[in-house]
Amino acid sequence: MLIKCYLNNYNGVIKATLPSADSVPCSSRCRAQQWRESAPGVPAARSSPLNSNPRALYQHLIPVSICLKMAANAGSMFQYWKRFDLQQLQKELDATATQLANRQDESEQSRKKLIDLSREFKKNTPEDLRKQVAPLLKSFQGEIDALSKRSKEAEAAFLNVYKKIIDVPDPVPVLELAQQLQLKLQRMHDIETENTKLRETLEDYNKEFAEVKNQEVTIKALKEKIREYEQSLKNQAENLAQEKQLQLHNDYAEKERKLQESQDSMSSRLEEAEHKVQSLQSALETTQAELFDLKTKYDEESTAKADEIEMVMTDLERANQRAEAAQGEAESLREQLSLSNQSLQLSSPAKADPNTEQAAEVASHSSLEAELRAKERETAQLVEDVQRLQASLTKLRETTSSQITQLEDQLSSKTAILKELEEKLQKQADYEEVKKELSCSEISRVNFCTTFSLPQDSSKPLEVLLLERNRSLQSESAALRIANTDLSGRYAQLQMEFSAAVRTSAEQKELILKLEHDLSTIQTMSSLPRPDADGSEVSNMGNIPEPVKEATAMFTGSSHPELPPGQMDSLLSIISSQRERFRSRNQELEAENRSMQQTMQALQSELDSLRADNIKLYEKIKFLQSYPGRAGGSDDTVMRYSSQYEERLDPFASFSKKERQRRYLSLSPWDKATLSLGRVILSNKMARTVAFFYTLFLHCLVFLVLYKTAWSESIGRDCSAFCAKKYADHLHRFHENDQNL
């Protein structure tokens, strides 16, 4: 133990001797401060001016000297020192010095502790052990001395560099100032060169000015000649101007006379043209008035017809969409209810879609009447759909409640059976009764082991087997209770769905009431005076409701100019709101349809699982009925699953299944692949279609290739026979004499 402690302290001394990058407390900076104070010739403040010799820094910083040699001017030196960041380097050196001082303190403490431990080791260790450990301790001591020497040399070198660098001022501001001075010097040099150039230019100008003074006499003589030439040119120009003026005056008088004549003729023509224009203008105004009247009438009729056509087309499209949606929903509900073995069948009357040719004859009153009848039938159909959905929801609720009650009855019957079995076990606790039923119990044990795949251990007595069976039945009872709770939760969920359906039905009733209110508002608009349209007299309009009649009158009537725009806007808002209600109702019905499909799928899966569980329970009932002393009563629920249980236990079916599996396993891999491919193709309609057309395409391709090959061979034979015949004819015709020779 002492040796281990001693070696651990040696390792601690080695770690303390070497420099580390651990965190250093602030109190250990005193050693670094002592190093800075002991440095000779170094000022104490870092912010002092640049008064130290920078050559000492160049001698100890090789990258600095290399960069200074490479720097050719103050700008490069400034950039280098700015990148060098002397202040950051001084901070890092200061932190390193603080860490070294802290490490020295730790090393001294570790060394003292090591000395104490070595003394204790020498006192408490036997002589033999000391002799064995002595070489190891000497090697450790030598290594520690070498490490200490190396660390001291490194610290001395670092201290030397640290003393010379720690208080060196940053030359970046001075170099920046020098760079600015160099730029100013460059500008002054440029100014001096420019000044010399300006002096030379001034001397040249002075020389030219002296030469100009000598040429003033010549300039005066030339000016006199220029004046004479100008006077002569002026006289000539005046003479030419007078001549041109006379000529232009004569030409202008001639042109004025011709222009007056043409103006007189044009004025007469203008009067004639004005008379023609007035007559044409009057004719144009009359034709424009007639055209405007015709256009207004045509626009009124076209807008009225277009509005009627648009209204009827939108109603037709909406009716078709609702009919298709209702028919699809009825079909889906019928399929879902047939899958859940319910006897409810929806009979959706076929909706008579309006003929597409009625769009072209929408202007006629008979087609409009048929459209209105279709609208009335559609409204009645929507009410019937709502009632049908309510009935289907009620039926679904009844079926689910009946299933839940059946399951609860089955659970209660199973619990009653368990209680009876427990009472029977308590009654059969007597040894004599057990001995009498021993022979029967051996047979029941064999049936029990074969039925539930338990090991036939003859060493176990009947009591142990019955106790095990009782425990298994109790666990099954707990599982059935859990299933009962699940069914209760499902029943609550169905209750919530039913309440949601009731709310939906209430919303539908509100929508119907709102629609009736809108139709009543349309009926109130019928009090306005409107002219009758063409063909509006119909004898069989008595069976149509009043709101529909009013809507018909509004649609068939032309655009009346006396109808206020506010009422037309209200009519459009009613129609648009009705469209939005139908759209929202359609979306709600689609969502309800999807939810009902999901519910039916969940119920179907739950029904399948319950059917499988019931078959297993029937199997257990058969096992329990094998005990004597209890008459097995026949129940409808039990008899319903007896046939399925017997089908599962049919030996011929199991043998045929095993034989089929054996034959399948004995097939080769390619036969298995062929069989699987055939099953896939035969099980899918799309796969059967693709396989049929693919086979047909391959046969056609093979027949085409064979036909082309046979045709090419036949053509080749015919060509060869034709060529041979031609060659024989040629020989017979032209070379017969040569053969005779």
C-alpha positions as a printed Julia matrix, in Angstrom:
741×3 Matrix{Float64}:
    0.0     0.0      0.0
    2.86    2.38     0.85
    4.57    1.57    -2.45
    1.39    2.35    -4.36
    0.99    5.66    -2.54
    4.65    6.46    -3.14
    4.36    5.76    -6.87
    1.21    7.87    -7.1
    3.06   10.78    -5.52
    5.9    10.31    -8.01
    3.43   10.56   -10.85
    1.94   13.67    -9.27
    5.39   15.27    -9.09
    6.02   14.47   -12.75
    2.69   15.98   -13.77
    3.33   19.05   -11.62
    6.81   19.48   -13.12
    5.58   19.49   -16.72
    3.7    22.62   -17.95
   -0.07   22.22   -18.23
   -3.0    24.16   -19.72
   -5.27   23.91   -16.64
   -7.06   26.85   -15.12
   -4.87   29.05   -12.85
   -6.13   31.02    -9.84
   -5.61   34.76    -9.77
   -3.39   34.65    -6.66
   -0.57   32.91    -8.57
    0.11   36.0    -10.73
    2.54   37.32    -8.11
    5.34   35.1     -9.48
    4.85   36.57   -12.96
    4.9    40.06   -11.45
    8.2    39.23    -9.73
    9.64   38.07   -13.08
    8.6    41.36   -14.7
   10.11   43.38   -11.85
   13.39   41.39   -11.94
   13.84   42.06   -15.68
   16.7    44.61   -16.06
   16.06   47.76   -18.08
   12.37   47.03   -18.67
    9.84   49.73   -17.78
    6.98   48.79   -15.45
    4.1    50.27   -17.44
    2.98   48.83   -20.79
    1.57   52.11   -22.01
    5.0    53.87   -22.09
    6.23   55.29   -25.43
    8.41   53.4    -27.85
   11.81   53.97   -26.11
   13.17   50.4    -25.95
   15.57   48.86   -28.44
   13.57   46.67   -30.88
   16.68   44.69   -31.9
   16.36   42.54   -28.77
   12.85   41.62   -29.93
   14.15   40.77   -33.43
   16.83   38.49   -31.95
   14.29   36.34   -30.08
   11.39   36.34   -32.54
   12.52   34.67   -35.74
    9.18   35.17   -37.6
    9.31   38.87   -36.77
   12.79   39.29   -38.24
   11.85   37.35   -41.36
    8.73   39.46   -41.88
   10.68   42.69   -41.28
   13.23   41.63   -43.88
   10.41   40.94   -46.32
    8.63   44.25   -45.55
    9.85   46.88   -48.03
    7.92   49.9    -46.83
    5.93   51.21   -43.92
    2.64   49.92   -45.36
    3.76   46.28   -45.38
    5.26   46.65   -41.89
    2.0    48.14   -40.63
   -0.04   45.28   -42.08
    2.34   42.69   -40.63
    2.33   44.17   -37.1
   -1.44   44.52   -37.27
   -1.74   40.82   -38.11
    0.93   39.95   -35.5
   -1.22   41.42   -32.67
    1.5    42.05   -30.08
   -0.97   42.86   -27.3
   -2.71   39.49   -27.68
    0.69   37.76   -27.63
    1.62   39.6    -24.41
   -1.69   38.51   -22.83
   -1.04   34.88   -23.79
    2.54   35.05   -22.44
    1.25   36.58   -19.21
   -1.3    33.77   -18.8
    1.38   31.16   -19.52
    3.72   32.74   -16.97
    0.95   32.66   -14.37
    0.33   28.98   -15.09
    4.06   28.2    -14.79
    4.23   30.0    -11.44
    1.27   28.0    -10.2
    2.88   24.78   -11.44
    6.09   25.63    -9.58
    4.13   26.06    -6.35
    2.38   22.75    -6.88
    5.69   21.06    -7.72
    7.29   22.34    -4.5
    4.35   21.09    -2.44
    4.43   17.71    -4.21
    8.19   17.47    -3.67
    7.79   18.14     0.07
    5.04   15.57     0.28
    7.18   13.08    -1.63
   10.08   13.61     0.77
    7.8    12.95     3.72
    6.43    9.82     2.09
    9.92    8.55     1.28
   10.95    9.01     4.87
    7.88    7.22     6.08
    8.5     4.5      3.53
   12.06    3.98     4.8
   10.84    3.8      8.38
    7.91    1.45     7.83
    9.29   -0.83     5.13
   11.43   -3.93     5.76
   14.98   -4.1      4.47
   14.24   -6.71     1.82
   11.44   -4.7      0.34
   13.54   -1.55     0.33
   16.29   -3.37    -1.59
   13.78   -4.61    -4.15
   12.18   -1.23    -4.61
   15.44    0.74    -4.58
   16.22    0.38    -8.34
   12.68    1.41    -9.24
   12.85    4.39    -6.93
   16.25    5.39    -8.35
   14.9     5.22   -11.89
   11.89    7.3    -10.87
   14.2     9.75    -9.11
   16.45   10.04   -12.17
   13.51   10.57   -14.45
   12.08   13.19   -12.1
   15.45   14.96   -11.95
   15.71   14.96   -15.74
   12.18   16.27   -16.1
   12.83   18.91   -13.45
   16.02   19.99   -15.22
   14.27   20.14   -18.55
   11.33   22.09   -17.12
   13.69   24.55   -15.42
   15.59   25.12   -18.67
   12.33   25.61   -20.55
   11.07   27.98   -17.87
   14.35   29.91   -17.97
   14.15   30.23   -21.76
   10.52   31.25   -21.54
   11.37   33.75   -18.77
   14.1    35.27   -20.94
   11.69   35.73   -23.84
    8.9    36.83   -21.48
   11.08   39.54   -19.85
   11.98   40.98   -23.26
    8.52   40.87   -24.81
    6.09   41.51   -21.95
    6.52   45.31   -21.84
    7.41   46.0    -25.48
    4.99   48.68   -26.73
    2.86   48.02   -29.77
    4.45   49.66   -32.87
    1.16   49.62   -34.82
    0.18   53.27   -34.02
    3.67   54.54   -34.9
    3.69   52.55   -38.14
    0.23   53.85   -38.96
    1.45   57.41   -38.36
    4.51   56.7    -40.5
    2.28   55.37   -43.25
    0.19   58.55   -43.13
    3.35   60.69   -43.23
    4.61   58.69   -46.19
    1.33   59.35   -48.0
    1.63   63.08   -47.23
    5.23   63.05   -48.5
    4.07   61.38   -51.69
    1.42   64.06   -52.16
    4.03   66.83   -51.59
    6.31   65.24   -54.17
    3.45   65.15   -56.66
    2.7    68.83   -55.93
    6.36   69.79   -56.52
    6.45   67.98   -59.87
    3.22   69.67   -60.87
    4.66   73.07   -59.8
    7.75   72.59   -61.99
    5.53   71.7    -64.94
    3.45   74.85   -64.37
    6.62   77.0    -64.25
    7.79   75.57   -67.57
    4.37   76.24   -69.1
    4.45   79.84   -67.81
    7.86   80.44   -69.41
    6.54   79.16   -72.74
    3.55   81.48   -72.5
    5.86   84.47   -71.76
    7.96   83.71   -74.84
    4.85   83.49   -77.03
    3.54   86.79   -75.6
    6.8    88.57   -76.54
    6.53   87.23   -80.08
    2.91   88.43   -80.25
    3.94   91.98   -79.29
    6.36   92.04   -82.2
    3.56   91.07   -84.62
    1.08   93.85   -83.61
    2.02   96.11   -86.59
    1.33   93.33   -89.06
   -1.97   92.65   -87.36
   -3.1    96.29   -87.75
   -2.4    96.27   -91.52
   -4.28   93.04   -91.89
   -7.23   94.5    -90.0
   -7.45   97.43   -92.45
   -7.55   95.03   -95.39
  -10.26   93.02   -93.64
  -12.4    96.16   -93.19
  -12.1    97.0    -96.9
  -13.08   93.47   -97.9
  -16.06   93.56   -95.54
  -17.31   96.87   -97.01
  -17.13   95.57  -100.57
  -18.86   92.34   -99.62
  -21.58   94.32   -97.84
  -22.31   96.42  -100.95
  -22.48   93.33  -103.16
  -24.82   91.63  -100.69
  -27.2    94.63  -100.63
  -27.41   94.68  -104.43
  -28.11   90.95  -104.57
  -30.73   91.27  -101.82
  -32.63   93.97  -103.71
  -32.66   91.88  -106.88
  -33.86   88.8   -105.03
  -36.53   90.84  -103.24
  -37.99   92.09  -106.55
  -37.98   88.59  -107.98
  -39.64   87.14  -104.9
  -42.3    89.87  -104.91
  -43.25   89.04  -108.49
  -43.35   85.31  -107.76
  -45.46   85.87  -104.67
  -48.0    88.0   -106.58
  -48.35   85.26  -109.21
  -48.78   82.56  -106.59
  -51.29   84.7   -104.7
  -53.41   85.08  -107.82
  -53.36   81.32  -108.48
  -54.13   80.62  -104.84
  -57.12   82.97  -104.92
  -58.51   81.18  -107.96
  -58.04   77.76  -106.34
  -59.59   79.08  -103.12
  -62.7    80.22  -104.98
  -63.09   76.83  -106.63
  -62.48   75.04  -103.33
  -65.06   77.19  -101.52
  -67.71   76.17  -104.06
  -66.72   72.54  -103.68
  -66.74   72.94   -99.9
  -70.3    74.25   -99.96
  -71.39   71.27  -102.02
  -69.55   68.9    -99.66
  -71.16   70.56   -96.63
  -74.6    69.99   -98.1
  -73.7    66.34   -98.72
  -72.25   66.0    -95.21
  -75.38   67.44   -93.64
  -77.58   65.03   -95.53
  -75.28   62.12   -94.67
  -75.13   63.25   -91.03
  -78.89   63.24   -90.73
  -79.05   59.8    -92.34
  -76.29   58.58   -90.01
  -78.08   59.88   -86.94
  -81.28   58.12   -87.93
  -79.43   54.85   -88.62
  -77.49   55.15   -85.38
  -80.68   55.71   -83.43
  -82.26   52.67   -85.06
  -79.07   50.64   -84.49
  -78.9    51.72   -80.85
  -82.51   50.72   -80.3
  -81.91   47.36   -81.93
  -78.7    46.88   -79.93
  -80.38   47.7    -76.63
  -83.2    45.3    -77.39
  -80.72   42.62   -78.43
  -78.59   43.19   -75.32
  -81.62   42.99   -73.07
  -82.82   39.79   -74.7
  -79.33   38.25   -74.78
  -78.61   39.12   -71.14
  -81.98   37.75   -70.09
  -81.45   34.53   -72.05
  -77.86   34.23   -70.82
  -78.95   34.69   -67.21
  -81.66   32.1    -67.66
  -79.27   29.66   -69.31
  -76.61   30.21   -66.65
  -79.08   29.74   -63.81
  -80.54   26.59   -65.29
  -77.1    25.17   -66.15
  -75.78   25.8    -62.65
  -78.9    24.2    -61.17
  -78.49   21.3    -63.6
  -74.82   20.76   -62.69
  -75.58   21.05   -58.98
  -78.43   18.56   -59.31
  -76.2    16.12   -61.21
  -73.44   16.43   -58.6
  -75.86   15.89   -55.74
  -77.41   12.94   -57.52
  -74.01   11.32   -58.14
  -72.87   12.0    -54.55
  -76.09   10.61   -53.09
  -75.93    7.54   -55.33
  -72.28    6.88   -54.43
  -73.01    7.3    -50.74
  -75.95    4.93   -50.94
  -73.83    2.3    -52.73
  -70.99    2.6    -50.19
  -73.4     2.33   -47.23
  -75.05   -0.7    -48.82
  -71.67   -2.44   -49.26
  -70.57   -1.62   -45.71
  -73.79   -2.83   -44.14
  -73.68   -6.03   -46.2
  -70.11   -6.69   -44.94
  -71.28   -6.32   -41.31
  -73.96   -9.04   -41.9
  -76.82   -6.61   -41.38
  -80.12   -7.11   -43.07
  -80.65   -3.45   -43.8
  -80.5    -2.66   -47.5
  -80.75    0.84   -48.78
  -82.95    1.37   -51.76
  -82.01    4.58   -53.37
  -84.44    5.57   -56.14
  -82.78    6.33   -59.35
  -82.68    9.98   -60.01
  -83.68   11.04   -63.44
  -80.91   13.19   -64.76
  -82.18   15.94   -67.02
  -81.39   15.48   -70.61
  -78.4    17.44   -71.87
  -80.4    18.62   -74.86
  -82.56   20.74   -72.55
  -79.69   23.26   -72.22
  -80.26   24.38   -75.8
  -84.04   24.66   -75.31
  -83.84   26.34   -71.9
  -85.65   29.41   -73.22
  -88.84   27.39   -73.66
  -91.23   27.21   -70.77
  -91.68   23.44   -70.92
  -87.98   22.7    -70.25
  -87.98   25.22   -67.4
  -91.02   23.51   -65.86
  -89.26   20.12   -66.05
  -86.21   21.63   -64.39
  -88.36   23.02   -61.57
  -89.99   19.62   -61.05
  -86.5    18.07   -60.85
  -85.53   20.68   -58.25
  -88.6    19.83   -56.19
  -87.85   16.11   -56.39
  -84.24   16.79   -55.46
  -85.32   18.71   -52.34
  -87.55   15.8    -51.33
  -84.7    13.39   -52.06
  -82.38   15.35   -49.76
  -84.94   15.1    -46.95
  -85.24   11.35   -47.59
  -81.44   11.02   -47.53
  -81.32   12.72   -44.13
  -84.0    10.39   -42.81
  -82.23    7.38   -44.33
  -78.96    8.37   -42.67
  -80.74    8.73   -39.34
  -82.28    5.3    -39.8
  -78.91    3.77   -40.7
  -77.31    5.34   -37.63
  -80.14    4.04   -35.47
  -79.75    0.59   -37.0
  -75.99    0.67   -36.48
  -76.5     1.68   -32.87
  -78.98   -1.15   -32.37
  -76.66   -3.71   -33.94
  -73.68   -2.59   -31.87
  -75.76   -2.55   -28.69
  -77.07   -6.03   -29.52
  -73.51   -7.29   -30.09
  -72.4    -5.74   -26.82
  -75.31   -7.31   -24.96
  -74.54  -10.68   -26.58
  -70.92  -10.42   -25.51
  -71.96   -9.41   -22.01
  -74.33  -12.37   -21.9
  -71.56  -14.66   -23.05
  -69.24  -13.23   -20.42
  -71.85  -13.69   -17.71
  -72.47  -17.26   -18.88
  -68.73  -17.97   -18.8
  -68.44  -16.51   -15.3
  -71.41  -18.64   -14.24
  -69.71  -21.68   -15.71
  -66.55  -20.84   -13.81
  -68.49  -20.48   -10.58
  -70.2   -23.82   -11.19
  -66.84  -25.43   -11.86
  -65.41  -23.98    -8.66
  -68.42  -25.27    -6.71
  -68.01  -28.62    -8.39
  -64.35  -28.75    -7.43
  -65.27  -27.94    -3.85
  -67.94  -30.64    -3.85
  -65.53  -33.16    -5.39
  -62.9   -32.66    -2.71
  -63.82  -36.07    -1.29
  -61.35  -38.86    -2.05
  -63.96  -41.48    -2.85
  -65.6   -39.4     -5.55
  -62.22  -38.62    -7.05
  -61.38  -42.33    -7.02
  -64.65  -43.15    -8.79
  -63.96  -40.59   -11.51
  -60.31  -41.61   -11.93
  -60.89  -43.64   -15.06
  -62.83  -40.84   -16.69
  -60.24  -38.3    -15.63
  -57.45  -40.25   -17.34
  -59.38  -40.03   -20.61
  -60.1   -36.35   -20.03
  -56.4   -35.81   -19.28
  -55.46  -37.26   -22.66
  -58.08  -35.06   -24.34
  -56.83  -32.06   -22.37
  -53.21  -32.65   -23.4
  -54.07  -33.21   -27.05
  -56.43  -30.24   -27.16
  -54.21  -27.68   -25.46
  -50.84  -29.11   -26.53
  -49.71  -29.79   -22.94
  -47.07  -32.42   -22.12
  -48.61  -35.75   -21.05
  -46.92  -36.09   -17.7
  -48.43  -39.1    -15.97
  -46.63  -38.24   -12.77
  -48.94  -35.25   -12.12
  -52.12  -36.11   -10.23
  -55.56  -35.0    -11.27
  -55.79  -32.38    -8.51
  -52.69  -30.6     -9.79
  -54.0   -30.6    -13.34
  -57.37  -29.26   -12.21
  -55.7   -26.53   -10.17
  -53.58  -25.54   -13.17
  -56.67  -25.52   -15.33
  -58.5   -23.42   -12.74
  -55.7   -20.87   -12.76
  -55.71  -20.76   -16.55
  -59.48  -20.25   -16.52
  -59.09  -17.44   -14.01
  -56.53  -15.75   -16.26
  -58.89  -16.17   -19.19
  -61.67  -14.67   -17.09
  -59.46  -11.67   -16.37
  -58.74  -11.36   -20.09
  -62.47  -11.48   -20.78
  -63.05   -8.75   -18.21
  -60.44   -6.62   -19.98
  -62.18   -7.31   -23.27
  -65.45   -6.28   -21.63
  -63.94   -2.97   -20.56
  -62.64   -2.45   -24.1
  -66.09   -3.13   -25.46
  -67.55   -0.68   -22.96
  -65.12    1.97   -24.2
  -66.07    1.13   -27.75
  -69.73    1.46   -26.8
  -69.05    4.9    -25.32
  -67.25    5.9    -28.52
  -70.23    4.73   -30.57
  -72.49    6.75   -28.29
  -70.36    9.83   -29.01
  -70.53    9.12   -32.74
  -74.29    8.75   -32.47
  -74.56   12.08   -30.66
  -72.41   13.65   -33.4
  -74.75   12.17   -35.99
  -77.73   13.61   -34.1
  -76.08   17.02   -34.1
  -75.42   16.67   -37.82
  -79.08   15.82   -38.36
  -80.08   18.91   -36.38
  -77.76   21.03   -38.51
  -79.34   19.55   -41.62
  -82.78   20.45   -40.32
  -81.58   23.98   -39.66
  -80.23   24.17   -43.22
  -83.57   22.97   -44.56
  -85.4    25.6    -42.52
  -83.0    28.26   -43.78
  -83.61   27.11   -47.35
  -87.37   27.35   -46.79
  -86.88   30.83   -45.36
  -84.89   31.86   -48.44
  -87.6    30.47   -50.67
  -90.17   32.43   -48.69
  -88.12   35.6    -49.21
  -88.13   34.81   -52.91
  -91.9    34.46   -52.66
  -92.19   37.95   -51.15
  -90.41   39.36   -54.19
  -93.18   38.08   -56.44
  -95.4    41.02   -55.4
  -93.39   43.35   -57.67
  -95.02   44.02   -61.08
  -93.34   42.05   -63.83
  -94.3    41.63   -67.47
  -95.09   38.16   -68.66
  -92.53   36.51   -70.92
  -93.32   34.8    -74.18
  -94.73   31.34   -73.72
  -95.35   31.75   -70.0
  -98.98   30.63   -70.09
  -99.04   27.04   -68.83
 -102.15   25.19   -67.73
 -100.54   22.62   -65.38
  -98.78   25.02   -62.95
 -101.14   24.43   -60.09
  -99.2    21.53   -58.52
  -95.94   23.55   -58.19
  -95.28   25.25   -54.83
  -95.55   28.98   -54.6
  -91.83   29.67   -53.93
  -90.9    27.61   -56.96
  -93.48   29.48   -59.05
  -92.04   32.78   -57.94
  -88.5    31.61   -58.74
  -89.78   30.46   -62.14
  -91.35   33.83   -62.78
  -88.09   35.54   -61.85
  -86.01   33.28   -64.08
  -88.35   33.35   -67.09
  -89.01   37.08   -66.97
  -86.69   39.41   -68.83
  -84.46   41.91   -67.07
  -87.09   44.38   -65.86
  -85.79   47.92   -65.67
  -87.99   48.74   -62.67
  -86.46   45.97   -60.43
  -84.29   47.62   -57.77
  -80.65   46.54   -57.73
  -80.78   45.71   -53.99
  -83.34   42.94   -54.54
  -81.29   41.46   -57.38
  -78.23   41.45   -55.11
  -80.24   39.75   -52.37
  -81.36   37.09   -54.86
  -77.77   36.47   -55.92
  -76.66   36.3    -52.28
  -79.42   33.76   -51.56
  -78.35   31.6    -54.49
  -74.66   31.84   -53.55
  -75.41   31.04   -49.88
  -77.48   28.05   -50.99
  -74.57   26.89   -53.13
  -72.15   27.26   -50.21
  -74.53   25.33   -47.94
  -74.81   22.51   -50.44
  -71.03   22.47   -50.83
  -70.43   22.38   -47.06
  -73.11   19.72   -46.68
  -71.44   17.66   -49.39
  -68.11   17.92   -47.58
  -69.75   16.97   -44.28
  -71.41   13.94   -45.89
  -68.1    12.86   -47.42
  -66.36   13.17   -44.04
  -69.2    11.27   -42.37
  -68.98    8.62   -45.08
  -65.24    8.2    -44.49
  -65.75    8.0    -40.72
  -68.5     5.41   -41.14
  -66.25    3.37   -43.44
  -63.5     3.44   -40.84
  -66.02    2.51   -38.14
  -67.32   -0.39   -40.22
  -63.79   -1.64   -40.88
  -62.97   -1.46   -37.17
  -66.21   -3.25   -36.31
  -65.5    -5.92   -38.93
  -62.0    -6.56   -37.56
  -63.39   -6.61   -34.03
  -66.12   -9.0    -35.13
  -63.54  -11.34   -36.68
  -61.44  -11.3    -33.52
  -64.53  -11.94   -31.38
  -65.52  -14.82   -33.64
  -62.09  -16.38   -33.21
  -62.27  -15.86   -29.44
  -65.71  -17.44   -29.34
  -64.44  -20.48   -31.22
  -61.67  -20.85   -28.64
  -64.22  -20.48   -25.84
  -66.38  -23.14   -27.45
  -63.37  -25.43   -27.49
  -62.89  -24.84   -23.78
  -66.59  -25.48   -23.18
  -66.29  -28.8    -25.0
  -63.39  -29.71   -22.75
  -65.32  -28.79   -19.62
  -68.37  -30.71   -20.84
  -66.25  -33.85   -21.07
  -66.4   -34.13   -17.26
  -69.21  -36.46   -16.08
  -71.92  -35.34   -13.76
  -72.96  -32.24   -15.72
  -75.51  -32.23   -18.48
  -74.36  -30.15   -21.39
  -77.24  -27.92   -22.35
  -77.58  -26.76   -25.93
  -77.53  -23.0    -26.39
  -78.09  -21.06   -29.61
  -74.86  -19.16   -29.1
  -72.96  -22.41   -28.5
  -74.57  -24.16   -31.47
  -73.7   -21.25   -33.73
  -69.97  -21.8    -33.19
  -70.09  -25.6    -33.02
  -70.06  -25.93   -36.81
  -67.02  -23.68   -37.11
  -65.29  -25.65   -34.36
  -66.05  -28.94   -36.09
  -64.67  -27.54   -39.36
  -61.42  -26.69   -37.63
  -61.19  -30.22   -36.18
  -62.07  -31.93   -39.46
  -59.26  -34.5    -40.02
  -59.83  -34.65   -43.76
  -59.43  -30.87   -44.11
  -56.29  -30.85   -41.96
  -54.89  -33.84   -43.87
  -55.58  -32.2    -47.23
  -53.95  -29.0    -45.99
  -50.86  -30.87   -44.77
  -50.69  -32.87   -48.0
  -50.97  -29.69   -50.04
  -48.2   -28.1    -47.99
  -46.01  -31.19   -48.4
  -46.51  -31.24   -52.16
  -45.74  -27.53   -52.31
  -42.51  -27.97   -50.33
  -41.43  -30.85   -52.56
  -41.62  -28.67   -55.66
  -38.51  -27.23   -57.27
  -37.77  -23.5    -56.92
  -38.82  -22.69   -60.48
  -42.07  -24.64   -60.0
  -42.73  -22.65   -56.81
  -42.02  -19.42   -58.65
  -44.37  -20.44   -61.48
  -47.12  -21.39   -59.01
  -46.73  -18.14   -57.06
  -46.79  -16.11   -60.27
  -49.92  -17.91   -61.42
  -51.63  -17.27   -58.08
  -50.72  -13.59   -58.24
  -52.0   -13.27   -61.81
  -55.24  -15.14   -61.1
  -55.95  -13.25   -57.86
  -55.81   -9.74   -59.37
  -57.97   -8.37   -62.17
  -55.32   -5.95   -63.37
  -52.69   -8.71   -63.4
  -55.0   -10.98   -65.4
  -55.64   -8.21   -67.93
  -51.94   -7.43   -68.29
  -51.06  -11.13   -68.65
  -53.77  -11.62   -71.3
  -52.67   -8.68   -73.43
  -49.0    -9.58   -72.95
  -49.63  -13.15   -74.15
  -51.66  -11.87   -77.07
  -48.89   -9.44   -77.99
  -46.24  -12.19   -77.84
  -48.33  -14.5    -80.06
  -48.91  -11.73   -82.58
  -45.2   -10.9    -82.56
  -44.23  -14.57   -83.12
  -46.78  -14.95   -85.92
  -45.56  -11.75   -87.55
  -41.91  -12.86   -87.38
  -42.75  -16.31   -88.79
  -44.82  -14.77   -91.55
  -42.07  -12.32   -92.45
  -39.46  -15.12   -92.46
  -41.6   -17.39   -94.64
  -42.43  -14.5    -96.97
  -38.76  -13.54   -97.35
  -37.78  -17.19   -98.03
  -40.57  -17.53  -100.58
  -39.5   -14.3   -102.27
  -35.9   -15.57  -102.33
  -36.9   -18.87  -103.91
  -39.08  -17.12  -106.49
  -36.29  -14.67  -107.3
  -33.72  -17.47  -107.68
  -36.06  -19.47  -109.93
  -36.82  -16.39  -112.02
  -33.12  -15.56  -112.37
  -32.31  -19.17  -113.35
  -35.06  -19.11  -115.93
  -33.88  -15.82  -117.38
  -30.3   -17.08  -117.48
  -31.39  -20.26  -119.28
  -33.39  -18.25  -121.8
  -30.39  -15.99  -122.36
  -28.1   -18.95  -122.96
  -30.62  -20.6   -125.22
  -31.14  -17.44  -127.23
  -27.68  -15.99  -127.59
  -25.21  -18.81  -126.98
  -26.84  -21.74  -128.75
  -24.43  -21.49  -131.71
  -21.43  -21.49  -129.37
  -22.62  -24.72  -127.8
  -23.06  -26.3   -131.2
  -19.53  -25.35  -132.14
